[in-house]
Amino acid sequence: MALSGSDKLNKLKDEFGGCCLQCGETRYHVLEFHHTNPREHSKRPSWTVVRSWGWSRIQAEYGKETILVCRNCHGDIHHMMKQPVNYQDD
């Protein structure tokens, strides 16, 4: 049976350690991926595009320039970068 988009996202969070890299938060519903090289510069696809891909392709894509952080830390990172977070598609 194929994994749903949300199952893939949770599996990916598992592979990234299941907690925020900054503060250690473990509640999956507040964990997000941060692109360390902004997608606007790198032209990396958003989760909306990636979630339909096969698992190995997702792993390869998210293995590049991506960290797992909680929503608060993600907001702090973007605040320090003076770049707003696009929560709808990040």
BALOBA-1460 file (C-alpha; in Angstrom, 3 decimals):
// residues 90
<rec num="1" residu="m" x="0.000" y="0.000" z="0.000"/>
<rec num="2" residu="a" x="1.320" y="3.432" z="-0.955"/>
<rec num="3" residu="l" x="2.020" y="5.958" z="1.777"/>
<rec num="4" residu="s" x="-0.177" y="9.057" z="1.976"/>
<rec num="5" residu="g" x="1.414" y="12.502" z="1.920"/>
<rec num="6" residu="s" x="1.030" y="12.859" z="5.696"/>
<rec num="7" residu="d" x="2.491" y="9.364" z="6.281"/>
<rec num="8" residu="k" x="5.478" y="10.298" z="4.116"/>
<rec num="9" residu="l" x="5.919" y="13.538" z="6.058"/>
<rec num="10" residu="n" x="5.884" y="11.738" z="9.416"/>
<rec num="11" residu="k" x="8.288" y="9.081" z="8.120"/>
<rec num="12" residu="l" x="10.602" y="11.853" z="6.950"/>
<rec num="13" residu="k" x="10.388" y="13.508" z="10.385"/>
<rec num="14" residu="d" x="11.394" y="10.123" z="11.886"/>
<rec num="15" residu="e" x="14.424" y="10.000" z="9.610"/>
<rec num="16" residu="f" x="15.454" y="13.479" z="10.781"/>
<rec num="17" residu="g" x="15.386" y="12.333" z="14.409"/>
<rec num="18" residu="g" x="11.793" y="13.239" z="15.266"/>
<rec num="19" residu="c" x="12.683" y="16.415" z="17.142"/>
<rec num="20" residu="c" x="13.536" y="20.062" z="16.605"/>
<rec num="21" residu="l" x="17.224" y="20.557" z="15.907"/>
<rec num="22" residu="q" x="17.181" y="23.801" z="17.910"/>
<rec num="23" residu="c" x="15.144" y="23.102" z="21.059"/>
<rec num="24" residu="g" x="14.368" y="19.370" z="21.075"/>
<rec num="25" residu="e" x="10.574" y="19.718" z="20.630"/>
<rec num="26" residu="t" x="9.073" y="16.303" z="19.772"/>
<rec num="27" residu="r" x="5.385" y="16.958" z="19.036"/>
<rec num="28" residu="y" x="5.081" y="15.983" z="15.370"/>
<rec num="29" residu="h" x="2.247" y="18.392" z="14.639"/>
<rec num="30" residu="v" x="4.556" y="21.369" z="15.311"/>
<rec num="31" residu="l" x="7.646" y="20.046" z="13.500"/>
<rec num="32" residu="e" x="8.497" y="21.541" z="10.105"/>
<rec num="33" residu="f" x="11.308" y="21.398" z="7.599"/>
<rec num="34" residu="h" x="13.463" y="24.458" z="7.085"/>
<rec num="35" residu="h" x="15.417" y="24.876" z="3.868"/>
<rec num="36" residu="t" x="18.794" y="26.263" z="4.946"/>
<rec num="37" residu="n" x="19.270" y="27.626" z="1.440"/>
<rec num="38" residu="p" x="15.928" y="29.373" z="0.829"/>
<rec num="39" residu="r" x="13.840" y="27.773" z="-1.894"/>
<rec num="40" residu="e" x="13.551" y="31.182" z="-3.533"/>
<rec num="41" residu="h" x="17.314" y="30.988" z="-4.192"/>
<rec num="42" residu="s" x="17.822" y="27.256" z="-4.624"/>
<rec num="43" residu="k" x="14.651" y="26.680" z="-6.675"/>
<rec num="44" residu="r" x="13.959" y="23.561" z="-4.564"/>
<rec num="45" residu="p" x="10.354" y="22.329" z="-4.764"/>
<rec num="46" residu="s" x="7.892" y="22.734" z="-1.914"/>
<rec num="47" residu="w" x="6.254" y="19.873" z="-0.016"/>
<rec num="48" residu="t" x="3.118" y="20.397" z="-2.118"/>
<rec num="49" residu="v" x="5.136" y="19.185" z="-5.121"/>
<rec num="50" residu="v" x="7.386" y="16.674" z="-3.354"/>
<rec num="51" residu="r" x="4.685" y="14.752" z="-1.457"/>
<rec num="52" residu="s" x="3.556" y="13.009" z="-4.655"/>
<rec num="53" residu="w" x="7.068" y="11.683" z="-5.359"/>
<rec num="54" residu="g" x="8.373" y="8.199" z="-4.595"/>
<rec num="55" residu="w" x="10.045" y="7.671" z="-1.216"/>
<rec num="56" residu="s" x="13.672" y="7.459" z="-2.389"/>
<rec num="57" residu="r" x="13.290" y="10.660" z="-4.405"/>
<rec num="58" residu="i" x="11.803" y="12.448" z="-1.371"/>
<rec num="59" residu="q" x="14.705" y="11.264" z="0.793"/>
<rec num="60" residu="a" x="17.223" y="12.519" z="-1.753"/>
<rec num="61" residu="e" x="15.538" y="15.919" z="-2.014"/>
<rec num="62" residu="y" x="15.144" y="16.486" z="1.719"/>
<rec num="63" residu="g" x="18.670" y="15.247" z="2.388"/>
<rec num="64" residu="k" x="19.895" y="18.477" z="0.776"/>
<rec num="65" residu="e" x="19.964" y="21.742" z="2.703"/>
<rec num="66" residu="t" x="17.058" y="20.832" z="5.007"/>
<rec num="67" residu="i" x="16.717" y="20.652" z="8.801"/>
<rec num="68" residu="l" x="13.811" y="19.707" z="11.073"/>
<rec num="69" residu="v" x="12.684" y="22.413" z="13.493"/>
<rec num="70" residu="c" x="9.549" y="23.282" z="15.438"/>
<rec num="71" residu="r" x="7.248" y="26.062" z="14.288"/>
<rec num="72" residu="n" x="8.576" y="28.494" z="16.923"/>
<rec num="73" residu="c" x="12.217" y="27.897" z="16.072"/>
<rec num="74" residu="h" x="11.377" y="28.020" z="12.357"/>
<rec num="75" residu="g" x="9.807" y="31.444" z="12.880"/>
<rec num="76" residu="d" x="12.867" y="32.587" z="14.866"/>
<rec num="77" residu="i" x="15.223" y="31.416" z="12.105"/>
<rec num="78" residu="h" x="13.274" y="33.314" z="9.463"/>
<rec num="79" residu="h" x="13.016" y="36.398" z="11.707"/>
<rec num="80" residu="m" x="16.812" y="36.435" z="12.068"/>
<rec num="81" residu="m" x="17.106" y="36.038" z="8.280"/>
<rec num="82" residu="k" x="14.585" y="38.897" z="7.864"/>
<rec num="83" residu="q" x="12.538" y="36.601" z="5.651"/>
<rec num="84" residu="p" x="8.914" y="35.648" z="6.405"/>
<rec num="85" residu="v" x="7.916" y="31.981" z="6.604"/>
<rec num="86" residu="n" x="5.413" y="30.817" z="3.983"/>
<rec num="87" residu="y" x="3.567" y="28.418" z="6.299"/>
<rec num="88" residu="q" x="1.161" y="27.394" z="3.572"/>
<rec num="89" residu="d" x="3.807" y="25.737" z="1.441"/>
<rec num="90" residu="d" x="7.088" y="25.384" z="3.339"/>
